Amino acid sequence: MSEKFTGGRLVVRMLESLGVTHVFGVVGGQTLAITDALIDTPSIEFVHTRHEGAAAVMADAHGRLTGRPAVAIATTGPGATNLLTGVGGAFRDSSPAIIITCNNNGENIHNDDAQNADHVQLFKPLTKYSRLVAHGSAIKQAMAEAYVNAMTGNPGPVHLDFARDTIEQALPEAPPVPAVHPAREWVQDRPIAAPDQIEAVAERVLAAERPVLWLGNGGNRSRACDAVLALAEALNIPVVTTFNGIGAVPTTHPLVFGALSRMGTNLSSRVVAESDLVLALGNSLNAVSTGRWRLRLPEIVQVDVDPAVIGRYYAESTTGVVGDLAVFSRDLRTATAGGAERARAGRAGWIEQLRQAERDWWQLSESRTSETEGRIAPPAAVRALREVSPAETVLIPDAGNPGVWSFLWEMDLPHRYLKPVGFGNMGFALPAAIAAVAVEPQRPVLALIGDGSLGMSLGELETLARGGGPVVLAVFNDSSYGNIRQEQELHFRGRTTGVDFGEIDFAQVAAGMGVAALRVTEVGELMAAAKDAFATARPFLIDVALDRTANAWTYPAFAPHRPA
């Protein structure tokens, strides 16, 4: 079969043309015509995983980091359904990816063949585009259309289901495929706001006493950091992000005051509470950001590439602008230049108040002591790890408490943060870390993983050992599903169920799977282990004996701001 020009070879040639550099997945009988063609395609790296769910997360992480889609591939039935959770994460967090499933022969699809499943119907709710490809002549068009859907507007995952005979049969001739598909250029274009809209917004921004830039995930997707910060600096406007927008701007910038979500922080919630105009940039104002829309907001200017997002919530107080937020920020800075000096001066007092509040806020997490001997408090762990991690480190917190404690992580550089927010899918951090070093092998990665999430992705330790790279895994080990246990304690009079595990020494587990590891019980040990691990530039797992007494739901730094 490998000597014929099959549909599978055309699939791979189209992937090359569309700029795909990585395929993640688990092989199966139905996938072989594609995976065999990858052997002869050195420009595409195939990373085989222990579970299809990890492959989907890897494709998601690749899309977040690069802005370009990778492939997650799986066979029919259970192979395909194992992808779904990771695909949901990419969909909810707007990450481009190409999901490929390989079905039975076309004549047997929907019949009682082995592992039969209707893949298209399964994937439709969690993708931007899902279709069956049942004829060789449809491969080129289907793949180009899928790519355009993944990359344009609000990006996201797309799904192609290939009938087995479609990719195994020889084509009458090899269709021409350009080395660089023309869609790779124009899909980067974004709509631009009209000049009269910019002028109207400029008047309102200059008139506002306390405007705020509330930057969402669109800031990451559009790589808008420089434009947003230039606007903030020109007009002396504070910047906060959504949970999903963390990393869109450096957290250490003097006008950036952290992330606002349902669990944090009292600093960022103060900024929004005191504002009289919110510029929601690439921010859908979803439930996570607004406390399920209970958050009271002033007048809103909402800027997004997707018109359907604008005014979906807070409609009565929202003015919409359809356009790329980076271009919008540059144009607004130009339109407000005449009144910028006066605006800066008028907001100077408020900004200084916020900076003092920020200094006070950081003091809330300064302590390195723990209430439990031989255990490390989560805030101390995060801040200590930040001290010894290289500035360019990519932080990947998993779902649950690791993500909440990551509010205490400082970033000097943008686009160094990955977190499953919209879907909150556990088991994210380890596969995402593998994808990060697959994309850029020399880039240091720190994954914050709860022991619950690691239990869901444990097999990928072998994948990490096989691939290598400067990845440090910090396992926040409290022998429980900590975030849910803490919520039970808070709302159910201390009663808990279904959340506690037996003690596991993950350092021993990791060593048995080929990853060097150490268990630590003191902050000094943690810092030394992480520093040494980054110096080796090889995978290393640190099993952090975590203090269970620090509750993320009631931690003072994360409590909402209460006006005096």
Secondary structure as UniProt FT lines:
FT   TURN            2..3
FT   HELIX           7..17
FT   TURN            18..19
FT   STRAND          22..25
FT   HELIX           29..31
FT   HELIX           32..39
FT   TURN            42..43
FT   STRAND          45..48
FT   HELIX           52..66
FT   STRAND          71..75
FT   TURN            76..77
FT   HELIX           78..92
FT   TURN            93..94
FT   STRAND          97..102
FT   HELIX           106..108
FT   TURN            109..110
FT   TURN            114..115
FT   HELIX           119..123
FT   HELIX           124..126
FT   STRAND          130..133
FT   HELIX           136..138
FT   HELIX           139..151
FT   STRAND          157..162
FT   HELIX           164..168
FT   HELIX           183..186
FT   TURN            187..188
FT   HELIX           195..207
FT   STRAND          211..215
FT   HELIX           218..221
FT   TURN            222..223
FT   HELIX           225..235
FT   STRAND          239..242
FT   TURN            244..247
FT   TURN            251..252
FT   TURN            254..255
FT   STRAND          256..261
FT   TURN            262..263
FT   HELIX           266..273
FT   STRAND          277..281
FT   HELIX           287..290
FT   TURN            291..294
FT   STRAND          299..304
FT   TURN            307..311
FT   HELIX           315..317
FT   STRAND          318..322
FT   HELIX           325..335
FT   HELIX           337..339
FT   HELIX           340..363
FT   TURN            364..365
FT   TURN            373..374
FT   HELIX           378..388
FT   TURN            391..392
FT   STRAND          394..397
FT   TURN            399..400
FT   HELIX           401..405
FT   HELIX           406..408
FT   HELIX           429..439
FT   TURN            441..442
FT   STRAND          445..450
FT   HELIX           451..457
FT   TURN            458..459
FT   HELIX           460..467
FT   STRAND          471..477
FT   HELIX           482..491
FT   TURN            492..494
FT   HELIX           506..512
FT   TURN            513..514
FT   STRAND          516..520
FT   HELIX           523..536
FT   STRAND          540..546
FT   TURN            548..549
FT   TURN            552..554
FT   HELIX           556..558
//
